[in-house]
């Protein structure tokens, strides 16, 4: 099972961008879904997660108040709306589906990963 992240691009500081995570081969409607990012030379870090129903979300402190994760179960899709982007948000962004339904920031709990989409924010 492979997830596909899309929507990345090159934007200026202060701009907004929306990322989408989808899977054409398997539904992940019963799984929590998370977004992670990895900048060059840095470890992959948790960004945001949403539980199976969409009723619970969790954010890293660095993006809280700027990013919003949501899911459309009918379309088997999870989105990440990113506002007020800064150069520090520049990274490859990856979506992943967890083994369970509850929201989690534990990378080890995520078993299906997408290929990632690049977000570059210029100052």
Backbone as CSV, one residue per row, in Angstrom:
resi,resn,N_x,N_y,N_z,CA_x,CA_y,CA_z,C_x,C_y,C_z
1,UNK,0.851,-1.180,0.000,0.000,0.000,0.000,0.885,1.227,0.000
2,UNK,0.603,2.144,-0.890,1.412,3.347,-0.948,0.493,4.556,-0.993
3,UNK,0.845,5.534,-0.204,0.107,6.779,-0.197,0.806,7.789,-1.099
4,UNK,0.064,8.734,-1.566,0.619,9.753,-2.447,0.341,11.127,-1.873
5,UNK,1.409,11.861,-1.613,1.286,13.240,-1.158,1.459,14.164,-2.354
6,UNK,0.665,15.194,-2.423,0.759,16.143,-3.525,0.431,17.544,-3.027
7,UNK,0.742,18.518,-3.862,0.396,19.892,-3.554,1.564,20.783,-3.173
8,UNK,2.754,20.207,-3.099,3.910,21.008,-2.741,4.283,21.992,-3.823
9,UNK,5.204,22.883,-3.488,5.640,23.857,-4.468,6.546,24.894,-3.849
10,UNK,6.847,25.903,-4.637,7.692,27.012,-4.203,6.801,28.225,-3.926
11,UNK,6.867,28.718,-2.705,6.054,29.868,-2.314,6.927,30.867,-1.567
12,UNK,6.369,32.034,-1.335,7.088,33.061,-0.579,6.641,33.040,0.880
13,UNK,7.473,33.573,1.718,7.147,33.655,3.137,5.823,34.392,3.320
14,UNK,4.979,33.822,4.179,3.675,34.415,4.420,2.563,33.815,3.582
15,UNK,2.945,33.077,2.555,1.952,32.455,1.674,1.337,31.219,2.324
16,UNK,0.319,30.699,1.668,-0.356,29.474,2.107,-0.220,28.393,1.048
17,UNK,-0.349,27.162,1.496,-0.256,26.020,0.594,-1.077,24.886,1.192
18,UNK,-1.700,24.095,0.335,-2.461,22.941,0.817,-1.895,21.662,0.234
19,UNK,-1.643,20.706,1.094,-1.159,19.401,0.677,-2.292,18.385,0.780
20,UNK,-2.222,17.377,-0.083,-3.240,16.335,-0.079,-2.578,14.976,-0.028
21,UNK,-3.170,14.082,0.732,-2.699,12.705,0.847,-3.825,11.789,0.391
22,UNK,-3.519,10.894,-0.532,-4.549,9.994,-1.039,-3.956,8.634,-1.346
23,UNK,-4.834,7.665,-1.510,-4.415,6.327,-1.897,-5.454,5.763,-2.854
24,UNK,-5.012,5.341,-3.988,-5.942,4.819,-4.981,-6.171,3.328,-4.821
25,UNK,-5.352,2.690,-4.010,-5.427,1.234,-3.943,-6.040,0.703,-2.665
26,UNK,-6.121,1.540,-1.654,-6.644,1.040,-0.387,-7.242,2.180,0.394
27,UNK,-8.330,1.916,1.042,-8.905,2.947,1.888,-8.201,2.955,3.224
28,UNK,-7.963,4.123,3.760,-7.409,4.220,5.095,-8.372,4.967,6.003
29,UNK,-9.666,4.753,5.723,-10.679,5.454,6.487,-10.715,5.039,7.952
30,UNK,-10.183,3.870,8.293,-10.187,3.408,9.681,-8.851,3.653,10.392
31,UNK,-7.955,4.357,9.742,-6.630,4.602,10.292,-6.423,6.078,10.586
32,UNK,-5.659,6.332,11.635,-5.183,7.694,11.833,-4.185,8.011,10.722
33,UNK,-4.111,9.261,10.350,-3.185,9.709,9.304,-2.364,10.867,9.829
34,UNK,-1.098,10.840,9.515,-0.221,11.904,9.972,0.587,12.504,8.843
35,UNK,1.058,13.712,9.079,1.984,14.386,8.175,3.312,14.555,8.904
36,UNK,4.368,14.308,8.188,5.718,14.469,8.692,6.510,15.287,7.678
37,UNK,7.639,15.831,8.115,8.489,16.562,7.184,9.942,16.309,7.509
38,UNK,10.748,16.455,6.478,12.180,16.264,6.650,12.929,17.268,5.808
39,UNK,13.720,18.076,6.478,14.552,19.062,5.802,15.934,18.462,5.566
40,UNK,16.668,18.960,4.585,18.005,18.423,4.307,18.895,18.456,5.542
41,UNK,19.501,17.327,5.838,20.411,17.259,6.963,19.742,17.134,8.315
42,UNK,18.429,17.033,8.317,17.702,16.931,9.581,16.894,15.643,9.624
43,UNK,16.513,15.255,10.821,15.696,14.068,10.979,14.245,14.371,10.619
44,UNK,13.534,13.322,10.255,12.115,13.482,9.963,11.393,13.872,11.250
45,UNK,10.484,14.832,11.145,9.764,15.281,12.329,8.266,15.248,12.101
46,UNK,7.556,15.034,13.168,6.106,15.011,13.141,5.563,16.416,12.924
47,UNK,4.494,16.501,12.132,3.871,17.797,11.875,2.449,17.837,12.438
48,UNK,1.621,16.883,12.015,0.217,16.893,12.434,-0.380,15.512,12.218
49,UNK,-1.444,15.212,12.953,-2.124,13.930,12.791,-3.608,14.102,13.044
50,UNK,-4.374,13.187,12.476,-5.824,13.213,12.640,-6.309,11.785,12.841
51,UNK,-7.301,11.607,13.705,-7.755,10.249,13.976,-8.683,9.750,12.869
52,UNK,-9.165,8.547,13.007,-9.907,7.908,11.933,-11.175,8.672,11.558
53,UNK,-11.830,9.272,12.524,-13.103,9.930,12.246,-12.942,11.412,11.909
54,UNK,-11.781,11.947,12.203,-11.579,13.372,11.994,-11.957,14.216,13.198
55,UNK,-12.339,13.580,14.278,-12.797,14.306,15.458,-11.664,14.755,16.365
56,UNK,-10.483,14.223,16.151,-9.340,14.553,17.006,-8.123,14.828,16.148
57,UNK,-7.438,15.917,16.478,-6.218,16.291,15.761,-5.114,16.616,16.752
58,UNK,-3.889,16.594,16.262,-2.740,16.894,17.118,-1.669,17.527,16.256
59,UNK,-1.025,18.573,16.785,-0.048,19.328,16.008,1.262,19.472,16.768
60,UNK,2.323,19.544,16.014,3.600,19.926,16.597,3.523,21.390,17.004
61,UNK,4.235,21.750,18.044,4.201,23.126,18.519,4.633,24.116,17.444
62,UNK,5.533,23.686,16.583,6.085,24.591,15.565,5.061,24.992,14.503
63,UNK,3.968,24.228,14.383,2.980,24.533,13.347,1.610,24.853,13.921
64,UNK,1.465,24.711,15.219,0.176,24.929,15.856,-0.306,26.357,15.599
65,UNK,-1.550,26.466,15.174,-2.111,27.774,14.870,-1.894,28.201,13.436
66,UNK,-1.011,27.539,12.714,-0.744,27.888,11.307,-1.204,26.784,10.357
67,UNK,-1.098,25.542,10.782,-1.453,24.403,9.943,-2.761,23.793,10.438
68,UNK,-3.541,23.256,9.499,-4.785,22.578,9.835,-4.878,21.278,9.049
69,UNK,-5.058,20.188,9.769,-5.220,18.890,9.128,-6.700,18.531,9.128
70,UNK,-7.160,17.943,8.038,-8.555,17.541,7.930,-8.637,16.313,7.033
71,UNK,-9.791,15.656,7.085,-9.937,14.489,6.227,-11.336,14.429,5.637
72,UNK,-11.397,13.916,4.425,-12.644,13.690,3.720,-12.750,12.180,3.528
73,UNK,-13.520,11.529,4.375,-13.579,10.075,4.334,-14.241,9.580,3.055
74,UNK,-15.160,10.351,2.549,-15.822,9.929,1.324,-14.871,9.884,0.146
75,UNK,-13.857,10.741,0.173,-12.875,10.797,-0.905,-11.581,10.091,-0.522
76,UNK,-11.541,9.504,0.676,-10.339,8.808,1.116,-9.126,9.722,1.000
77,UNK,-9.279,10.908,1.575,-8.259,11.929,1.382,-8.032,12.698,2.685
78,UNK,-6.788,13.041,2.937,-6.432,13.859,4.089,-5.674,15.075,3.578
79,UNK,-6.016,16.234,4.100,-5.391,17.472,3.648,-4.642,18.149,4.775
80,UNK,-3.651,18.933,4.399,-2.904,19.752,5.349,-2.863,21.160,4.788
81,UNK,-3.599,22.055,5.420,-3.604,23.456,5.003,-2.553,24.194,5.806
82,UNK,-1.638,24.830,5.102,-0.522,25.493,5.750,-0.603,26.985,5.474
83,UNK,-0.725,27.769,6.523,-0.805,29.223,6.414,0.438,29.876,6.994
84,UNK,0.681,31.098,6.558,1.799,31.883,7.084,3.110,31.084,7.073
85,UNK,3.412,30.543,5.932,4.617,29.721,5.796,5.870,30.567,5.937
86,UNK,6.897,29.956,6.496,8.189,30.606,6.636,9.284,29.703,6.099
87,UNK,10.484,30.237,5.906,11.598,29.430,5.392,11.857,28.184,6.245
88,UNK,11.528,28.255,7.521,11.755,27.110,8.404,10.809,25.952,8.094
89,UNK,9.798,26.192,7.277,8.866,25.140,6.883,9.330,24.399,5.625
90,UNK,10.409,24.849,5.055,10.947,24.196,3.862,11.383,22.773,4.186
91,UNK,10.823,21.819,3.463,11.112,20.405,3.727,10.349,19.543,2.740
92,UNK,10.697,18.267,2.720,9.871,17.284,2.036,8.785,16.865,3.002
93,UNK,7.547,16.872,2.542,6.418,16.538,3.408,5.874,15.167,3.014
94,UNK,5.661,14.342,4.015,5.220,12.974,3.813,3.947,12.707,4.608
95,UNK,3.033,11.973,4.010,1.869,11.527,4.768,2.014,10.040,5.056
96,UNK,1.370,9.609,6.116,1.471,8.221,6.525,0.202,7.805,7.244
97,UNK,-0.154,6.539,7.108,-1.310,5.991,7.802,-0.826,5.117,8.957
98,UNK,-1.431,5.313,10.103,-1.032,4.567,11.291,-1.693,3.189,11.335
99,UNK,-1.144,2.337,12.169,-1.725,1.014,12.326,-3.043,1.067,13.077
100,UNK,-3.241,2.089,13.853,-4.457,2.218,14.642,-5.301,3.414,14.242
101,UNK,-6.398,3.590,14.948,-7.352,4.644,14.630,-7.119,5.936,15.399
102,UNK,-6.382,5.850,16.505,-6.200,7.004,17.374,-5.052,7.880,16.890
103,UNK,-5.185,9.168,17.130,-4.153,10.103,16.726,-2.872,9.835,17.512
104,UNK,-1.745,9.953,16.854,-0.462,9.693,17.489,0.639,10.446,16.761
105,UNK,1.674,10.827,17.503,2.847,11.449,16.891,4.030,10.479,16.889
106,UNK,3.767,9.241,17.236,4.810,8.221,17.304,5.073,7.661,15.907
107,UNK,6.220,7.985,15.352,6.551,7.562,13.997,6.453,6.044,13.832
108,UNK,6.798,5.305,14.872,6.803,3.843,14.802,5.411,3.265,14.599
109,UNK,4.392,4.050,14.885,3.018,3.574,14.728,2.505,3.728,13.295
110,UNK,3.268,4.393,12.456,2.840,4.624,11.079,3.443,3.558,10.168
111,UNK,2.572,2.853,9.472,3.029,1.687,8.716,2.925,1.852,7.210
112,UNK,2.151,2.821,6.736,2.047,3.075,5.302,2.502,4.501,5.035
113,UNK,3.453,4.654,4.138,4.048,5.958,3.876,3.918,6.351,2.411
114,UNK,3.784,7.645,2.199,3.758,8.181,0.852,5.144,8.591,0.414
115,UNK,5.278,8.985,-0.856,6.583,9.323,-1.411,7.001,10.743,-1.103
116,UNK,6.109,11.577,-0.677,6.477,12.913,-0.282,6.302,13.952,-1.365
117,UNK,6.162,15.187,-0.914,6.066,16.324,-1.819,6.889,17.466,-1.231
118,UNK,7.611,18.166,-2.077,8.543,19.192,-1.607,7.839,20.535,-1.431
119,UNK,8.103,21.143,-0.296,7.623,22.499,-0.017,8.853,23.380,0.202
120,UNK,8.962,24.429,-0.583,10.074,25.355,-0.461,9.518,26.754,-0.256
121,UNK,9.966,27.389,0.819,9.479,28.723,1.151,10.649,29.688,1.078
122,UNK,10.536,30.669,0.217,11.598,31.664,0.065,11.313,32.856,0.966
123,UNK,12.384,33.467,1.450,12.221,34.611,2.360,12.102,35.908,1.602
